Amino acid sequence: MPVPVSTAQIEGVTFRGSSNGSVLKSVFQKTLAPDEVAIQVTHSGVCGTDLHYMMQDMVLGHEAVGIISAIGSSCTSFKPGDRVGWGYEHYSCGTCIPCLTNEECHCLNAGYYGASDFDQGSFSNIGVWKEKWVFRIPEGIKSEDAAPLMCGGASCFSPLIEYCRPIDRVGIVGMGGLGHLAVQFATKMGCEVVVFSRSESKRTDALALGASAFYNTRGVPDSDFSTLGITKPIDRLIVTTASLVDISMFYPVLARKAAIIPLTATKETLSVPYYDTLFNGVKIIPSMLATRFMQTKMLEFAERHNIRPIIEKFPMTEAGIGAAIEKLKNGDIRYRAVLSWDY
């Protein structure tokens, strides 16, 4: 069970990265502001983004679910005992153009995981956040399933809702932590879904989750996907891989006016064939974070359509976090790791 949280002076246990990549236990303390809530964390997802910060002196994790233990004096949306979660973004300024146009995920002065609030994260038993940046977890979703949805689920759902239609044939590149959620969301939206993966072992899962076709791209001759025998072109291509793939290989199977939506969080350079992009009207639409509106609607949609991550659970301890991270590094997680105090 979680270590009890003090609610006068908010105190709790956190787990942070270090210069040698090992996980260290630490302590968090904060006075609750009027517009903040204190959350006793019960579960945390482990995201591929967390791997980037293992060697930083910061508390790790950004996919949290827990129970509100205290509220600030001006809070009105939640009460102690409510089950909530938080994700990658912690706050926005509320005054820049993105904020004023309901696109606060692009706020010029936002607080994001890895860039602010280094003293707290979801690898912990505590979180103290602005009330408006935490999200109610629907009753029909278990906490262990809700945690990966707080980042991975929202990251998939938002571009699918914004750019894909039920009449579209949607290709999902990568059948991993993001990909297996994207397959479920797109299928429940009414899209025809096909999966591209380098792992034949994931075929059964992809079809069981709703994909109509699965293509193993490992060892495709001449890196030309026209040899896969795809006769019906792809309208929307969602790239969910951990690192960039050569997107040009997919151009032979794309429809005219197709859209490519990369979700991969990386500093690698994206290269595409310029003439084919121009001539065929292909659009490149990057997407990373969801707005608060989309985050809320994603949770409602997931509950209504019984969309759940496939998870592996680990204890919320130094050893448990280390084991989850190691499996994630090696690509051995099927499909999301979840840390739990009640393991």
N, C-alpha and C positions, 0 to 999 in steps of 0.2 A: 504493500500500500504506500501512497505518497507520504513523505515526511510532512507532518503538520505545518501549516503556514501561520505565522504570527500576523494578526490583522491590525495591531496598533501601529507599530513601526513594521512595515511589510518586510519580512525576511524569508529567505528560502535557499534551497540548494540549486546550484547550476553546474553545468559541465562545459568546459571551454577547451579550445584548441591550444596548442603550444608549438614552440619553435621546432621540436622534433616530431611533431605530428601525433603525439600521444594525447589522450583525453585526461584532463585534470578536473577534479572536483573543486568547486569554489562556493562562495557565499554571496548572496544578493541582498541588498538592503535599500529601501526607498520609502519615503513618506508619500502617502496617497494624496494626489492632487484632486481638487473638486470634480474635474471632468474625467477621472480615471477609474478603472475597475481593477481589482486584484483577482487573478485567476489561479486556482490551484490546479496545476497541470496533471492530467492523468495519462495522456498519450501524446506521442509526437511521431510524425512521419519523418523518415530519413530521405532527403532529396539529393539528387546528383549534385545540385548546387552546393550542398554542404561540404562536398569533397574539396572545393576550392578554398575553404577556410580552415581546414584542419591544422594548418601550421601558423594560424594567426592567434594572437592573444585576445580572443573574443568568445563569448558564449555562443554555442552552436545551435542550429535548428530554427525552423520557421514554419513548421506545420503542426500547430498545437491544438489540442482539445482539452478542456478542463471545466471545472465548476467555479463560478464566481463566489469568492469568499468575503469580499468587502466591496463597497461602492463609495465613490466620492460624493460630496454633499450636493453637487449639482446634477448628478446622474439620474435619468428618468426612464431609460429604456430597459434596464436590467435590474435584477434584485439578487441578493445572495441565494445561492442554490441553483441559479440558472446555468444551463450547460451551453458553453460557447467555444469558439475557436478563433485563432488569428492566423494570418499568413505572412507573405513576403513584405508587404508595405505596412508601415506602422502609423504614418500620419501624412497629411498633405497641407499645404499652406492655405488653401481655400480662396486665394485671390488671383492666382495666375490664370492665363487663358485656358490651359487644360482643366484646371479645377472649375472655372466658371462655365465650362462647356461639358461638365459631367464626365471628364476624362482624367480624373485625378490620378490614375495610374501613370500618367505622363507629367505629373506635377514637377515644376522646375526646382522646387525646394522640399521635396518629399523625404521622408525617412524610410530607408529600405534596409533589409537584412544585409549585413556585410558592409554597409556604408554608414550606419548610425546605431545608437543604442547597443553598443558592444557589451554592455554589462548584463544583458538578458537575452534569452532565446528559448526555444521550445525543448531543448535538452535540459530539463530542469523540473522543479515542482512548483514553479512560480512564474507569473507574468503580470506586469502592471502596465496597462495600455489605455489610450484614449477610448472612451466608451464607444464612440462612433466608428472605431476601427476594429471592433470585435463583432463576431457574427453568431447568431443563435443557431444551434445545431438542431435540426428537425428530430422529433421523437423517434421516427422510423429508421434512423441511421445510428448504428452503434458507434461509440466513441473511437474504437480502434479502426473502424472503416472511415470515419469522418476525417481523421487526421491527414491522410494523404490527399484528400480532396481540397484541403485549405490552400495548397499551392498547385499540385499536379492536376487536380480536377478542374480548378478554375482556369489554369493555363490552357487546357484543351477545350473546355466548354466555350470560352469567350469567342475565339476566332471561328469556331464551328457555327455558333449562333449568328455571328455578324456576316460571315462570308459564304456559308453553305446553305443550299436549299434542298428540300426533300427530293427534288428531281435530279440532283447531282450524283455523279459517281465519284466517291471520295476515296483517294488512295492514302493509306496511313503508312508512312515509312518508319519502320522500327516497331517492334512488338515488345516494348519494355514497360517501365513505370508509367510513362506518359501514354505510350501507344495503346496499351491494353485498356486504358480509360477512354481514349479518343475513339476506339472502335465501338465501345458501348454507347457513348454519347451520340455519335454519328448515326449508329443503327437506330437508336430510339427516336432520333429526329426524322427518320424516314429515308435517310440516304442509302444508296447502294454502296457498301464498303468493301474495299479490297485491301489486303495487307501485303506490304513488301518487307521481307525480313531475310537476314542472312542465316537464320537458325531454323532448320527444318523441324526441330523439336517443338517449336511454338505453333505449328500448323493447327493442331487439334484445339489448342486454347483459342486461337484467333477465330476459328469457325464456330466454336461453342459460344463465343461472346457476341456473335452476330455477323461476322464478315462473310461475304458471299464467295470470296476467292482468296487464295493465299499463294504468293509467288516467292519462291526461294531465290534470292538474287546472288547467293554465294557462287563464285566461279562462272558468272555469265560471260560467254565468249565476247571478247573485244569490248567489254564494258558497255554493250549496246543492248538496252532492254527491249528493243524491238524483237529480239530473239525469244522473248518469253511467251510469245503466242497470244498477246493481248489484242483482241479484235475490237473491243469497245473502249474508246479513249477515256482518260481520267480528267474530270472537270476541275477537281480541287485536290491538291497534293499537300498533305500535312506532314511535315518532317519533324519527327519526335526523337531522333537518335541522340546519343550522348555527345557525339562529335559530328562535325559537318560531313556530309556525304557529297559525292560529285553529282550535283543536281542535273548537270547536262545529260547524264545517262538516261534520265526520265523523259527528256523532251520528245523522243519518238513515240511515247505512249500518251502524251498529253493532248487534250482537245484544243481546238482553236479557242482563244480567249480564256484559257485555263488560268487558275491562280495557284501559285506555290506559296505555302505559308510555313516558313521555318520557325520552330519553337525552340531549337537548340540554343542554349545559353553558352556562348563561346566567344572568344576574341579572335577566332580564326577569320580569314578573309573569304567572303562568299563570292564565287565566280560563276557567271552564267554566260552562255553563248549569246552575244549581243544581237546578231542578225536574226537568229531564230526567235529570240524574245520579242524583237521588234516586229518581225514579219507575221508571227503567229498571235500577236497581241497578248503574250503571257504576262501576267502581273506577279510581282514578287511583293508579298505583304507580310512583313515581320510582325510577330506578336509575342509578348512575354507575360504581361500581367493583366489581371482583370480589374475592372472598376468594382466599387463596393456594390453597385446594383447587380452586376453580373455575378459576383461572388454569392450574393444572396439567392439569386435565381438559380444558380448552379446547384446549390444545396437543395432547393425545393424540387428541381427537376430530378436530381439523383434519388431523392426519397420517393417521388411519385413513380419513377420508372425502375426502381430497384437496381440502380447502378451502384456497384460496390467495387472497390479495389480488391485484387487478390493479394493477400498480405502474408508476410512472415514476421512473427513477433519476437522481440528481444527484450530483456530486462533493462530498465533505466538505471544502469550502473556503468562505471568506467569500462568494465569488461564487456558488458552487453553492447554498449555503444561501439566499442572497438570491433567486436565481432560483426555487427551490422555494417559498419563502414568497410571492413575488409571484404565482406561478401559483395557489397555494392561496387567496390573498386574492381573486383574480378568479374563483374557481370553475372553473378550467380544468384541474384535475388529474383524470385518469381512472386509478385512483380514489384511490390513496394515493401520496404522494411518499416516496421512500426515499433517504437519503444514504448514500454508500458511499465508503470509503477506496480500494477497488479498482474505481474507476469505469471 
